[in-house]
Amino acid sequence: MRLGGPIFQKFTTIAEEVALHQQLGFGAAYCRYIEDASQRHAYTQAFAEADIVLAEYGAYGINILDTNPAVRQKNIDEICRRLEYADEMGARCCVMHGGSVQTGGWGDANPLNMSEKSFRETVSTIQSILDRVQPTITKLVIETESYLLPDSPEIYARLIEAVDRPGFAVHLDPVNIIASPRRFYYNAQFIKQCFSILGPWIVSCHAKDLNMPAKHATVQINETFIGDGMLDYATYLTEIEKLNPAPTLMIEHLNESQLHQGLDFIFAQAAAIGITFAGAALRKA
């Protein structure tokens, strides 16, 4: 299994960037957005020589269901461009989001986001992107969310079947779809369910955490940094490790001090269940 995450220290060269990943014990990296083709080549080569996998190329927060046709097409064109760059650089996946029925933005809660019409339009859009780009290395994936499609492993499985393209796969972020006390309290069982349904298609996972106040008038589930919450990481790591090849696990949504706390936590969790992270030998504790 390969672990990756954000880099907060400043760097001026690609070699320095690679070294910072190694110091943190990262065998995977978020793939930087680079316009210049020669710089993309140098970046790809440097990380490959260091045996650091380019895990995710971001196409986050680009609305594929924008109600303005011109904006929607512009957004789809941008995702295609990013998928092309990701495939050129050999990234494991290019991560997009499900759409929201609105214009001029992305991600607002709306019951229409979950409609069958939105499902069908999501399917046709993903098909059109893949048919246009035809990636040979990178998988196009959608990050799971509670207020956008796909909001459950079952819905993601429906998308996989309906899209019916080898270039479409799964990005799993269980924290994003733990949206009820039942899923929160029994998150180990829910994680197992996600892997049981989606396992063969999972290429990338996110690492963060969540808490739920014990005394609150209504349900309130809050995201927090890895190791500061109640997600069952022993189960999560075990399920990831079972897959062959194992998905990359990418830490997100924290600051520099929280990253070091989170790394101590996840390395301890992995050691306790006999799991090692590829590329972690140079980690400075």
Residue pairs with C-beta under 8 A, 6 or more apart in sequence:
1 237
1 240
1 241
1 246
1 247
1 248
1 249
1 275
1 276
1 277
1 278
2 26
2 27
2 28
2 53
2 55
2 246
2 248
2 249
2 277
2 278
2 279
3 25
3 26
3 27
3 28
3 207
3 248
3 249
3 250
3 251
3 266
3 277
3 279
3 280
4 21
4 26
4 27
4 28
4 29
4 30
4 52
4 53
4 55
4 248
4 249
4 250
4 251
5 24
5 26
5 30
5 207
5 250
5 251
5 252
5 259
5 262
5 263
6 30
6 251
6 252
6 254
6 259
7 17
7 20
7 21
7 24
8 255
8 256
8 259
9 20
9 256
11 17
11 20
14 42
14 43
14 46
15 46
17 46
18 46
18 47
18 50
18 52
21 29
21 47
21 50
21 52
22 50
22 52
22 279
22 282
22 283
23 282
23 283
23 284
24 259
24 263
24 283
24 284
25 263
25 267
25 277
25 279
25 280
25 281
25 282
25 283
26 52
26 279
26 280
27 51
27 52
27 53
27 277
27 278
27 279
27 280
28 52
28 53
28 54
28 55
28 92
28 248
28 249
28 250
28 279
29 47
29 52
29 53
29 54
29 55
30 55
30 56
30 58
30 250
31 54
31 55
31 56
31 57
31 58
31 86
31 89
31 91
32 43
33 57
33 58
33 82
33 85
34 40
34 43
34 85
40 85
40 88
40 89
43 89
44 54
44 88
44 89
44 90
47 53
47 54
48 90
51 278
51 279
52 279
53 92
53 248
54 89
54 90
54 91
54 92
55 91
55 92
55 93
55 204
55 248
55 250
56 91
56 92
56 93
56 94
56 95
56 171
56 204
56 248
56 250
57 82
57 83
57 85
57 86
57 89
57 91
57 93
57 94
57 95
57 138
58 82
58 94
58 95
59 78
59 79
59 82
59 83
59 94
59 95
59 96
60 95
60 96
60 97
60 143
61 97
61 106
61 107
62 75
62 78
62 79
62 96
62 97
62 106
63 71
63 72
63 75
63 97
63 99
63 100
63 102
63 105
63 106
63 107
64 72
64 75
64 76
64 79
64 96
64 97
64 98
64 99
64 121
64 122
64 125
65 72
65 98
65 99
65 100
65 101
65 113
65 118
65 121
65 122
65 125
66 72
66 75
66 99
66 102
66 103
66 104
67 101
67 102
67 103
68 103
68 104
71 103
71 104
76 125
76 128
76 129
79 94
79 96
79 129
80 129
80 132
80 133
82 94
83 94
83 129
83 133
83 135
83 138
83 140
84 133
84 135
86 93
86 94
86 135
86 138
87 94
87 133
87 135
87 136
87 137
87 138
90 137
90 138
91 137
91 138
92 138
92 139
92 203
92 204
92 248
93 138
93 139
93 140
93 141
93 169
93 171
93 203
93 204
94 135
94 138
94 139
94 140
94 141
95 141
95 142
95 143
95 171
95 204
96 140
96 141
96 142
96 143
97 106
97 107
97 142
97 143
97 145
97 148
98 113
98 122
98 142
98 145
98 148
98 149
98 150
99 106
99 113
99 118
99 121
99 122
99 125
99 148
99 149
100 106
100 107
100 108
100 109
100 110
100 113
100 147
100 148
101 110
101 112
101 113
101 115
101 118
102 108
102 110
107 145
107 147
107 148
109 147
110 147
112 118
113 147
113 148
113 149
114 149
114 151
118 149
119 149
119 155
119 158
119 159
119 162
122 149
122 159
123 159
123 162
123 163
126 140
126 142
126 159
126 163
126 165
126 168
127 163
127 164
127 165
129 140
130 140
130 163
130 165
130 167
130 168
131 165
133 167
134 167
135 167
138 167
139 167
139 168
139 169
139 203
140 167
140 168
140 169
141 168
141 169
141 170
141 171
141 203
141 204
142 149
142 150
142 156
142 159
142 171
143 171
143 173
143 176
143 206
144 150
144 151
144 156
144 171
144 172
144 173
144 174
144 176
144 177
145 151
145 173
145 176
145 177
146 176
146 177
146 179
149 155
149 159
150 156
150 158
150 159
151 177
151 179
152 177
153 177
153 193
153 194
153 197
153 198
154 197
156 170
156 197
156 198
157 197
157 198
159 168
160 168
160 169
160 170
160 198
160 201
169 201
169 202
169 203
170 198
170 201
170 202
170 203
171 202
171 203
171 204
171 205
171 206
172 194
172 195
172 198
172 202
172 204
172 205
172 206
172 247
173 205
173 206
173 208
174 187
174 190
174 191
174 194
174 205
174 231
174 236
175 206
175 208
175 209
175 210
175 223
175 231
176 206
177 183
178 184
178 187
178 190
178 210
178 221
178 231
179 221
180 219
181 212
181 219
183 190
184 210
184 212
184 221
184 230
187 230
187 231
187 232
187 235
188 232
188 235
191 232
191 235
191 236
191 239
192 235
192 239
194 239
195 202
195 239
195 240
195 242
195 243
199 239
199 242
199 243
200 243
202 243
202 247
203 247
203 248
204 247
204 248
204 250
205 236
205 240
205 247
205 248
205 249
205 250
206 249
206 250
206 251
206 252
207 226
207 249
207 250
207 251
207 252
207 262
207 266
208 223
208 224
208 225
208 226
208 229
208 231
208 251
208 252
208 253
208 254
209 223
209 224
209 225
209 226
209 227
209 228
209 229
209 230
209 231
210 221
210 222
210 223
210 224
210 229
210 230
210 231
211 221
211 222
211 224
211 228
211 229
211 230
212 219
212 220
212 221
212 222
212 230
213 220
213 222
223 253
225 253
225 254
225 255
225 258
225 259
225 261
225 262
226 233
226 251
226 254
226 258
226 262
226 265
226 266
227 233
227 261
227 262
227 264
227 265
227 266
228 258
228 261
228 262
233 265
233 266
233 269
234 269
234 272
234 273
237 249
237 266
237 269
237 270
237 273
237 275
238 273
238 275
240 246
240 247
240 249
241 275
251 259
251 262
251 263
251 266
254 262
263 283
264 285
267 277
267 280
267 283
270 276
270 277
